Amino acid sequence: MVSKDELKDKLEALEEGTAVALKVDVDAYFEVITTITDELIRGKDMNVIYTTTTIPATSIIGVLDALEIPRDRVHFVDAMSYMTMGGSGRSSDVTYVESPTMLENIMLKIEYLLRKHPAETHTVVLDSINSLAIHNDMKILAEFLHIMVSNLRSYNCFTLIMAVAEQQAEDVDNVLAMVCDEFMAVTS
């Protein structure tokens, strides 16, 4: 178990190319997001590509703006908004994917942002594996995660795969154990 206060130090100690499963308590969810998008990149030449399949990116942008967290190094891939809102409410700061079932498109959009926004280091956040498990067959999801993590390692990206602890299924834990180097349970 890692407290949200210890998370930053743990993440900073990781080697490039490391994939981490973050099993997050609901109470610590937004603190983890702000740690990743603000404190982790401060003072580094690092971009964050935040892939959301649970909460629309505009909601996360609203939280970051309310907390006055600079977003110039945070780029979004949103696989939820198009499905729930259609074409309305779109933001130019966000790259959209039609549905969380379109795993290949998610991977292509991440790779597009890696090339569009070059940096010394990238962190790719997948939020959340729980939502992807609802929308996809577990075998297909396992294959997607394996390919995505392997591809991101070739870019020396940090990969953070978030899961909401209260919604986690055992088969999702097994997939994460196969593809991730580290497993951290984060509490408030």
Beta strands, then each sheet from edge to edge (+ up, - down):
strand 1: 2-3
strand 2: 19-24
strand 3: 46-52
strand 4: 74-78
strand 5: 94-96
strand 6: 121-127
strand 7: 158-164
strand 8: 182-187
sheet 1: 1+ 8+ 2+ 7+ 6+ 3+ 4+ 5+
end
